[in-house]
Amino acid sequence: PVAKKVVSGKLRGGGVKLAGKSKSLSETVNSELDHKENEVDESWKEEVTIEKIKAALVLFIDIHKKAKRVSLVSTLTMCELELKGNVVIFNVLNALQEVQLNDERTDLLFHFRKNVKNSLIELSINVIPSEDGDDAPKTFLTDKERYMDMVKKNPSLDVLRKRLDLDLG
């Protein structure tokens, strides 16, 4: 026969027990207000202009500056904005910025919809390829290969190496 464990001692916490109470009693007044603040009115159909979007973006950046989200603020200030109909297009420089904006997508979209008063606003993120080809994989050169590349650019370097009797090994 297995002995049953007997739990002894007092229960901690002298808070109000909500077992059997209705859900409305368990929610705070603030949560109802927060829920109403986070709703987008479907009747919002004001005209979307690039000026309104930029003004809303400045407000969003200021909020996150105060929250000390430096990386996000930097990304938002560096990216370029375009507007095509109701679609706000963010042109970013790299995939890291794209991921960062995708993480903030819902907050950013809600902020735009609320401040511009248009419930049809959508977001799109484009990564702009760099012009100088920095996205190409880096190749590591040996000392000899690096030296040969430098000699191609400046042949007098080989003359100097021979005069100083240097060996590249």
C-alpha positions in Angstrom: 0.0 0.0 0.0 1.2 3.5 -1.0 0.9 6.2 1.7 -0.8 9.4 0.6 1.1 12.6 1.1 -0.6 15.0 3.4 0.1 18.7 2.6 0.4 20.7 5.7 0.9 24.4 6.5 -0.8 27.6 5.5 -1.4 28.7 2.0 0.6 31.8 1.1 -0.8 35.0 -0.1 -3.7 36.7 1.5 -5.0 38.1 -1.8 -8.6 37.9 -3.0 -9.4 34.5 -4.4 -11.3 34.7 -7.7 -12.3 31.1 -8.0 -15.9 31.0 -9.1 -16.1 34.7 -9.7 -17.0 36.2 -13.0 -14.4 37.2 -15.5 -15.4 40.9 -15.3 -14.4 41.0 -11.6 -11.0 39.6 -12.4 -10.1 42.3 -15.0 -9.0 45.7 -14.0 -10.4 48.9 -15.2 -7.1 49.8 -16.8 -7.1 46.6 -18.9 -10.4 47.6 -20.4 -9.1 51.1 -21.2 -5.9 49.6 -22.7 -8.0 47.3 -24.9 -10.0 50.2 -26.2 -6.9 52.3 -26.9 -5.4 49.4 -29.0 -8.4 49.2 -31.3 -8.4 50.5 -34.8 -11.7 52.0 -36.0 -12.6 50.4 -39.3 -14.4 53.7 -40.4 -11.1 55.6 -40.5 -10.5 56.4 -44.2 -8.6 59.7 -44.2 -6.3 60.3 -47.1 -2.8 58.9 -46.6 0.0 61.3 -47.6 3.7 60.9 -47.2 3.8 64.0 -44.9 1.3 62.3 -42.5 3.3 59.1 -42.6 6.6 60.9 -41.9 5.0 62.8 -39.0 3.7 59.6 -37.5 7.1 58.0 -37.9 8.8 60.9 -36.1 6.3 60.3 -33.2 7.1 56.6 -33.2 10.8 57.3 -33.2 10.4 59.7 -30.2 8.5 57.2 -28.2 11.3 54.6 -28.7 14.0 57.1 -28.1 12.5 57.7 -24.6 12.4 53.9 -24.2 16.2 53.8 -25.1 15.7 51.5 -28.0 18.8 52.8 -29.8 19.1 50.1 -32.5 15.5 50.5 -33.6 15.7 54.3 -33.6 18.8 54.1 -35.7 17.2 51.7 -38.2 14.0 53.8 -38.5 16.0 57.0 -39.1 18.2 55.4 -41.7 15.5 53.8 -43.9 13.8 55.6 -46.7 10.0 55.8 -46.9 7.8 55.4 -50.0 4.1 55.5 -50.3 2.1 53.6 -53.0 -1.6 54.0 -52.4 -2.1 52.8 -48.8 1.1 50.8 -48.7 4.0 52.3 -46.7 7.3 50.9 -48.1 10.4 50.9 -45.9 13.6 50.6 -47.9 16.3 49.2 -45.6 20.0 48.5 -46.1 20.4 44.9 -44.9 18.6 41.8 -43.7 19.2 42.7 -40.0 17.2 45.9 -40.3 14.5 43.9 -42.1 14.2 41.5 -39.2 14.2 44.4 -36.8 11.3 46.1 -38.6 9.4 42.8 -38.9 9.6 42.4 -35.1 8.1 45.9 -34.7 5.6 45.5 -37.6 2.4 45.3 -35.5 3.2 48.2 -33.3 4.4 50.3 -36.2 1.3 49.4 -38.3 -1.1 50.2 -35.4 0.8 53.5 -34.8 0.4 54.5 -38.5 -3.2 53.6 -38.6 -4.0 55.4 -35.4 -2.1 58.6 -36.2 -3.0 58.9 -39.9 -6.6 57.8 -39.1 -6.8 55.2 -41.9 -7.5 51.6 -41.1 -6.4 50.4 -44.6 -2.7 51.2 -44.2 -0.3 48.3 -44.9 3.5 47.9 -44.5 6.1 46.5 -46.9 9.8 46.2 -46.3 12.4 46.1 -49.1 16.1 45.3 -48.7 18.1 47.5 -51.1 21.2 45.7 -52.5 24.4 47.7 -51.9 25.9 49.4 -54.9 29.5 48.6 -54.1 29.0 44.8 -53.9 29.7 44.4 -50.2 27.3 41.5 -50.1 29.7 39.3 -52.0 31.4 36.7 -49.8 34.7 37.8 -48.4 37.8 35.8 -49.6 40.8 35.5 -47.4 44.2 35.9 -49.1 47.5 34.4 -48.1 50.4 36.7 -47.6 51.8 35.8 -51.0 48.4 36.5 -52.7 48.0 39.8 -50.9 51.5 40.8 -52.0 50.9 39.8 -55.6 47.7 42.0 -55.6 49.7 44.9 -54.2 52.4 44.4 -56.9 49.7 44.6 -59.6 48.6 47.9 -58.3 52.1 49.3 -57.7 55.0 47.4 -59.5 57.7 49.4 -57.8 56.8 47.5 -54.6 58.5 44.4 -56.1 61.6 46.5 -56.9 61.7 47.6 -53.2 61.4 44.0 -52.0 64.3 42.9 -54.2 66.5 45.8 -53.0 65.8 45.1 -49.4 66.3 41.4 -50.1 63.0 40.4 -48.4 61.6 36.9 -48.6 57.9 36.2 -48.5 58.4 32.5 -47.6 
